[in-house]
Amino acid sequence: MEVYNKNRDKNQSLSDEIREQNAKLKNASLKDKLLYFKDYYLMTTVIVAVICAFLGSLAYTMLTAPRDTAFGAFFYNDTGNSSDTELIDRFVEFMGIDTSRQNAYIDSSMVYSADFSDLDTYAGLEKAMASITANDVDVIVGDTDTIDYFSKCDCLGNITAILPEDLLERYQEQLYYAETGSGERIPVGIYVSDAPKLNEYHYYTDKEPVFSFIVNSDKTENVIAFLRFIYMTG
């Protein structure tokens, strides 16, 4: 049985041919119907299915992703395992952060060197500036060269205007001063080489890391809580 004619009469209208094909298909065998579907609709169906699957996956990701960042930190030039999430997992548990609604992370893959031709440094700085602009990072921990760079870019807040009195008194002898973009020298960080939890996870073995606050962070309470947390034992 001929179900369709690929070389239809040029003068035959499309609607007439559709009616003709539908009439033929009405009494066609299953094999003929499958052949018709394969030639005319299979590729279109596959493409539509792929597009729908992609859009569905994108929508699911957007709807189920955390709405904002409760805490974000960049650890520069550390010695820890960049794939280890135990420290941030413990902090999330300590704070009771609902990670289905808010994100919390420590990115310890960041590197900085004075050689800006280094691709890792360049890519890391681009990522950092984008995250700071988007208000998606709250803390930078790193060596003094790293902190100096971000201080000159006016990215770091004055510790004395951020810390509560008890912490300011506690860390008075550990403050790190750096030059800002205007040339002013202010305390922008705290030496935290003695923080028990940083040492527990070997983040800065034999290094002198400085903990600093991003100047436009609106999660100061969480940052202060994290600072207290890394000094807790057990």
VEXDREN-579603 format. One record per residue: x, y, z of N, C-alpha, C in turn. Coordinates in steps of 0.1 Angstrom, whole numbers, plus 5000, padded with zeros to 4 digits. Example, Ala and Ser with C-alpha at 12.3 -4.5 7.8 and 13.67 -1.06 7.14 Angstrom:
<rs>
   n_xx   n_yy   n_zz   ca_xx   ca_yy   ca_zz   c_xx   c_yy   c_zz
   5132   4943   5078    5123    4955    5078   5132   4967   5078
   5128   4978   5071    5137    4989    5071   5129   5000   5079
</rs>
This chain:
<rs>
   n_xx   n_yy   n_zz   ca_xx   ca_yy   ca_zz   c_xx   c_yy   c_zz
   5008   4988   5000    5000    5000    5000   5009   5012   5000
   5005   5022   4991    5013    5035    4991   5006   5044   5001
   5014   5048   5011    5009    5057    5021   5011   5071   5018
   5022   5075   5012    5024    5089    5008   5032   5089   4995
   5032   5101   4990    5039    5104    4977   5048   5115   4979
   5061   5113   4979    5071    5124    4982   5071   5134   4970
   5068   5129   4958    5068    5138    4946   5054   5142   4943
   5048   5149   4952    5034    5153    4949   5033   5163   4938
   5021   5163   4932    5018    5173    4921   5020   5187   4926
   5028   5195   4919    5030    5208    4923   5018   5217   4924
   5008   5213   4917    4995    5221    4917   4986   5217   4928
   4989   5206   4934    4980    5202    4945   4983   5210   4958
   4973   5215   4964    4975    5223    4976   4979   5215   4987
   4986   5221   4997    4991    5214    5009   4979   5208   5017
   4968   5216   5018    4957    5210    5026   4951   5198   5019
   4950   5198   5006    4945    5187    4999   4954   5174   5001
   4967   5177   5001    4976    5165    5003   4975   5160   5017
   4973   5169   5027    4972    5164    5041   4960   5156   5043
   4949   5160   5037    4936    5152    5037   4938   5139   5030
   4945   5139   5019    4948    5127    5012   4956   5117   5020
   4967   5122   5026    4976    5114    5034   4968   5108   5046
   4960   5117   5053    4953    5112    5065   4943   5101   5061
   4937   5102   5049    4928    5092    5045   4935   5079   5042
   4947   5080   5036    4954    5068    5034   4959   5061   5047
   4963   5070   5056    4968    5065    5069   4957   5058   5078
   4945   5063   5075    4934    5058    5084   4933   5043   5083
   4935   5037   5072    4934    5023    5070   4947   5016   5068
   4958   5023   5070    4972    5018    5068   4976   5008   5079
   4985   5000   5076    4990    4991    5086   5000   4998   5096
   5002   4992   5107    5011    4998    5117   5025   5001   5111
   5030   4992   5103    5043    4994    5096   5043   5006   5088
   5033   5008   5080    5032    5020    5071   5031   5033   5079
   5024   5032   5090    5023    5044    5098   5036   5048   5104
   5043   5038   5109    5057    5040    5114   5066   5046   5104
   5065   5041   5092    5074    5046    5081   5071   5061   5078
   5058   5064   5078    5054    5077    5076   5059   5087   5087
   5057   5082   5099    5062    5090    5111   5077   5092   5110
   5084   5081   5107    5099    5082    5106   5103   5093   5095
   5097   5093   5084    5101    5102    5073   5098   5116   5075
   5086   5118   5082    5081    5132    5083   5082   5138   5097
   5082   5130   5107    5081    5136    5121   5092   5132   5131
   5099   5122   5128    5109    5117    5138   5119   5127   5142
   5126   5133   5132    5136    5143    5135   5131   5155   5143
   5119   5160   5138    5113    5171    5145   5110   5167   5160
   5104   5155   5161    5101    5151    5175   5113   5150   5184
   5124   5145   5178    5136    5144    5186   5141   5157   5190
   5141   5167   5181    5146    5180    5184   5138   5187   5194
   5125   5186   5193    5116    5192    5203   5118   5186   5217
   5120   5172   5217    5122    5166    5230   5135   5170   5236
   5145   5172   5228    5158    5177    5234   5157   5191   5239
   5150   5199   5232    5148    5213    5236   5140   5214   5249
   5129   5206   5250    5121    5205    5262   5129   5200   5274
   5137   5190   5272    5145    5185    5283   5155   5195   5288
   5161   5203   5278    5171    5213    5282   5164   5224   5290
   5152   5229   5285    5145    5239    5292   5140   5235   5305
   5136   5222   5306    5131    5217    5319   5142   5216   5329
   5154   5212   5325    5165    5211    5334   5169   5224   5338
   5170   5234   5329    5173    5248    5333   5163   5254   5343
   5151   5252   5340    5140    5257    5349   5142   5250   5363
   5144   5237   5364    5146    5230    5376   5158   5236   5384
   5169   5238   5377    5181    5243    5383   5178   5257   5389
   5171   5266   5381    5168    5279    5386   5159   5279   5398
   5149   5270   5398    5139    5270    5408   5144   5264   5421
   5153   5255   5420    5158    5247    5432   5171   5253   5437
   5178   5261   5429    5191    5267    5434   5189   5276   5446
   5199   5277   5455    5198    5286    5466   5196   5300   5461
   5187   5308   5468    5184    5321    5463   5195   5332   5465
   5203   5330   5475    5214    5340    5477   5225   5333   5485
   5235   5341   5488    5247    5335    5495   5247   5340   5510
   5246   5330   5519    5247    5334    5533   5261   5336   5538
   5271   5330   5531    5285    5332    5535   5293   5327   5523
   5303   5335   5519    5312    5331    5508   5326   5336   5512
   5336   5327   5510    5350    5330    5513   5359   5325   5502
   5369   5333   5499    5380    5329    5490   5392   5327   5498
   5398   5316   5498    5411    5313    5504   5422   5313   5493
   5431   5322   5494    5441    5323    5484   5454   5316   5489
   5461   5310   5480    5474    5304    5482   5475   5295   5494
   5464   5288   5497    5464    5279    5508   5471   5266   5505
   5473   5258   5516    5479    5245    5514   5469   5233   5516
   5457   5236   5518    5447    5226    5520   5442   5219   5508
   5433   5210   5510    5427    5202    5499   5415   5210   5494
   5416   5215   5481    5406    5224    5476   5392   5217   5474
   5392   5203   5474    5380    5196    5473   5373   5192   5486
   5380   5196   5497    5375    5192    5510   5365   5203   5515
   5353   5199   5518    5342    5208    5522   5339   5207   5537
   5347   5199   5544    5343    5197    5558   5342   5209   5567
   5351   5219   5565    5351    5231    5573   5338   5239   5570
   5334   5241   5558    5322    5249    5555   5310   5241   5559
   5310   5227   5557    5299    5219    5561   5297   5220   5576
   5307   5220   5584    5306    5222    5599   5301   5236   5602
   5305   5246   5595    5300    5259    5598   5286   5261   5594
   5282   5255   5583    5267    5255    5579   5259   5248   5590
   5264   5237   5595    5256    5230    5606   5256   5239   5618
   5267   5245   5622    5268    5253    5634   5259   5265   5633
   5257   5271   5621    5249    5283    5619   5234   5279   5616
   5232   5267   5613    5218    5263    5609   5214   5269   5596
   5223   5270   5586    5220    5276    5573   5212   5265   5565
   5201   5269   5559    5193    5261    5551   5199   5262   5537
   5207   5252   5533    5214    5253    5520   5204   5250   5508
   5192   5247   5510    5182    5246    5499   5177   5260   5496
   5180   5270   5505    5175    5284    5502   5187   5293   5501
   5198   5290   5508    5210    5299    5507   5223   5291   5505
   5232   5297   5498    5244    5291    5495   5255   5295   5505
   5264   5286   5508    5275    5289    5516   5287   5281   5511
   5298   5288   5510    5310    5281    5503   5323   5287   5508
   5334   5279   5507    5347    5283    5507   5354   5279   5495
   5359   5288   5487    5366    5285    5475   5381   5285   5478
   5387   5274   5479    5402    5274    5483   5410   5270   5471
   5405   5273   5459    5413    5270    5447   5419   5283   5441
   5418   5294   5449    5422    5307    5444   5437   5309   5446
   5444   5314   5436    5458    5317    5437   5461   5332   5433
   5472   5337   5439    5476    5351    5436   5491   5351   5435
   5496   5358   5425    5510    5361    5425   5512   5375   5419
   5523   5381   5421    5525    5395    5416   5527   5394   5400
   5529   5382   5395    5531    5381    5381   5517   5379   5374
   5512   5390   5369    5499    5390    5363   5498   5383   5350
   5509   5379   5345    5509    5371    5332   5505   5356   5335
   5505   5353   5348    5501    5339    5352   5486   5338   5350
   5482   5328   5342    5468    5327    5338   5459   5324   5350
   5464   5316   5360    5456    5312    5371   5453   5325   5380
   5463   5333   5381    5462    5346    5389   5452   5355   5382
   5453   5356   5369    5445    5365    5361   5430   5361   5362
   5428   5348   5360    5414    5342    5360   5408   5343   5374
   5417   5341   5384    5412    5342    5398   5408   5356   5402
   5415   5366   5397    5412    5380    5400   5399   5384   5393
   5398   5380   5381    5385    5383    5374   5373   5377   5381
   5375   5365   5386    5364    5358    5393   5361   5366   5406
   5372   5370   5413    5370    5377    5426   5363   5390   5424
   5367   5398   5414    5361    5411    5412   5346   5409   5408
   5343   5399   5400    5329    5397    5396   5321   5393   5408
   5327   5385   5417    5320    5380    5429   5318   5392   5439
   5328   5401   5440    5327    5412    5449   5316   5422   5444
   5316   5424   5431    5306    5433    5425   5292   5427   5427
   5291   5414   5426    5277    5408    5427   5274   5405   5442
   5282   5410   5451    5280    5408    5465   5278   5393   5469
   5287   5385   5463    5286    5370    5464   5297   5365   5473
   5306   5373   5477    5318    5369    5485   5319   5378   5497
   5322   5373   5509    5323    5381    5521   5337   5382   5527
   5345   5372   5525    5358    5371    5532   5369   5367   5522
   5380   5373   5523    5392    5369    5516   5403   5366   5527
   5408   5354   5526    5419    5349    5534   5431   5346   5525
   5443   5352   5529    5454    5349    5520   5467   5355   5526
   5478   5354   5519    5490    5359    5524   5490   5374   5522
   5500   5381   5528    5500    5396    5528   5500   5402   5514
   5507   5395   5504    5507    5401    5491   5493   5401   5485
   5485   5391   5487    5471    5390    5483   5463   5401   5489
   5464   5402   5502    5456    5412    5510   5460   5426   5505
   5473   5429   5503    5478    5442    5498   5471   5445   5485
   5470   5436   5476    5464    5438    5463   5450   5443   5464
   5442   5435   5472    5428    5438    5473   5425   5451   5482
   5435   5454   5491    5433    5466    5498   5436   5478   5489
   5445   5478   5480    5448    5489    5471   5436   5490   5461
   5429   5480   5459    5417    5481    5450   5404   5485   5458
   5407   5489   5471    5396    5494    5480   5385   5483   5481
   5389   5470   5482    5379    5460    5483   5377   5455   5498
   5385   5460   5507    5385    5455    5520   5381   5465   5530
   5374   5461   5541    5369    5470    5551   5378   5472   5562
   5377   5483   5569    5385    5486    5581   5380   5478   5592
   5389   5469   5597    5385    5460    5608   5380   5466   5620
   5386   5478   5624    5382    5485    5636   5367   5490   5635
   5362   5491   5623    5348    5496    5622   5338   5484   5620
   5344   5472   5620    5336    5460    5617   5335   5451   5630
   5346   5449   5636    5346    5439    5647   5339   5444   5660
   5332   5436   5667    5326    5440    5680   5338   5442   5690
   5335   5449   5700    5345    5453    5710   5353   5441   5715
   5347   5430   5718    5354    5418    5724   5364   5412   5714
   5360   5412   5701    5370    5406    5692   5381   5416   5688
   5377   5429   5688    5387    5439    5685   5398   5439   5696
   5394   5437   5708    5403    5436    5720   5412   5424   5719
   5405   5413   5715    5412    5400    5714   5422   5400   5703
   5420   5406   5692    5429    5405    5681   5437   5418   5679
   5437   5427   5689    5444    5439    5688   5459   5438   5683
   5465   5427   5688    5480    5425    5685   5481   5417   5672
   5470   5413   5666    5471    5405    5653   5466   5413   5641
   5464   5426   5642    5458    5433    5631   5469   5435   5620
   5464   5434   5608    5473    5437    5596   5469   5449   5589
   5479   5458   5588    5477    5471    5581   5481   5471   5567
   5473   5477   5558    5477    5478    5544   5473   5491   5538
   5478   5494   5527    5476    5507    5520   5464   5506   5511
   5455   5516   5512    5443    5516    5503   5446   5523   5490
   5436   5524   5482    5438    5530    5469   5441   5545   5470
   5437   5551   5481    5439    5565    5483   5453   5568   5490
   5460   5557   5494    5473    5558    5500   5472   5558   5515
   5460   5557   5521    5458    5556    5535   5461   5542   5540
   5468   5541   5551    5471    5528    5557   5462   5525   5569
   5454   5514   5567    5444    5511    5577   5445   5496   5580
   5439   5492   5592    5439    5478    5595   5428   5471   5587
   5432   5462   5578    5422    5455    5569   5421   5440   5571
   5429   5435   5581    5429    5421    5583   5434   5417   5597
   5433   5404   5599    5437    5398    5612   5446   5386   5608
   5458   5385   5614    5466    5373    5613   5458   5361   5620
   5456   5350   5613    5448    5339    5618   5456   5326   5618
   5469   5327   5618    5477    5314    5617   5475   5306   5629
   5469   5311   5640    5467    5304    5652   5452   5298   5653
   5445   5300   5643    5431    5295    5643   5430   5280   5643
   5425   5274   5653    5425    5259    5654   5419   5252   5642
   5408   5257   5637    5401    5249    5626   5409   5251   5613
   5415   5262   5611    5423    5263    5599   5435   5253   5599
   5441   5252   5611    5452    5243    5613   5447   5228   5612
   5435   5226   5617    5430    5212    5617   5429   5207   5603
   5425   5216   5594    5423    5212    5580   5435   5215   5571
   5446   5220   5577    5459    5222    5571   5458   5233   5559
   5449   5243   5562    5447    5253    5551   5460   5261   5549
   5467   5265   5559    5478    5274    5558   5490   5269   5566
   5495   5257   5563    5506    5251    5570   5518   5259   5567
   5525   5263   5578    5538    5271    5578   5536   5284   5570
   5524   5290   5571    5521    5303    5564   5515   5312   5575
   5514   5325   5571    5508    5335    5580   5496   5341   5573
   5485   5334   5573    5473    5339    5566   5467   5351   5573
   5461   5360   5565    5454    5372    5570   5439   5370   5566
   5430   5373   5576    5416    5372    5574   5411   5386   5572
   5403   5388   5561    5398    5402    5558   5384   5402   5554
   5377   5413   5556    5363    5414    5553   5361   5422   5540
   5353   5417   5531    5350    5424    5519   5342   5437   5523
   5345   5448   5517    5340    5461    5522   5325   5462   5519
   5319   5456   5509    5305    5457    5506   5296   5446   5511
   5302   5437   5519    5295    5425    5524   5283   5430   5532
   5271   5424   5530    5260    5427    5539   5257   5415   5548
   5267   5406   5550    5265    5395    5559   5275   5395   5570
   5277   5407   5575    5288    5409    5585   5286   5400   5597
   5274   5398   5602    5272    5389    5613   5276   5375   5611
   5274   5370   5598    5278    5357    5595   5294   5356   5594
   5300   5366   5589    5314    5367    5588   5321   5367   5602
   5315   5375   5611    5320    5375    5625   5318   5361   5631
   5307   5355   5628    5304    5342    5634   5314   5332   5628
   5318   5333   5616    5328    5324    5610   5342   5326   5617
   5345   5339   5619    5358    5342    5626   5358   5335   5640
   5347   5337   5647    5346    5330    5660   5347   5315   5659
   5341   5310   5648    5340    5295    5646   5354   5289   5644
   5362   5296   5636    5375    5290    5633   5384   5290   5645
   5381   5297   5655    5389    5297    5667   5383   5288   5678
   5372   5281   5675    5366    5272    5684   5374   5259   5683
   5375   5252   5694    5382    5239    5694   5371   5228   5695
   5375   5216   5690    5366    5205    5690   5355   5205   5679
</rs>
